[in-house]
Amino acid sequence: MATVRCDHCGALIQDSATMVDHGGLVYCCANCSSAVEQQGSGSDPQSPEHENDLRCRHCGTPIADESTMMSRGDDPYCCGNCYQMAA
């Protein structure tokens, strides 16, 4: 596989199992894909940020899909790709 990086956070995609291809753009996980789609407030005046959101330690993306989340100590990562970037 050629070197592929997330179009949202720039993480090197080493684990393609969590990768999302959305309209020709590639994201390391559903959290980064969702973060791009959620730009703008819509009906939520505090969107896309909420005070108690878990955020990826590497890229700062809110972790909405915890199924791909990894952690090192108290530091959450949105996916294994961001986890590896912080290693």
Secondary structure, 3 states (H helix, E strand, C coil): CCCCECCCCCCECCCCCCCEEECCEEECCHHHHHHHHCCCCCCCCCCCCCCCCCECCCCCCECCCHHHCEEECCEEECCHHHHHHCC
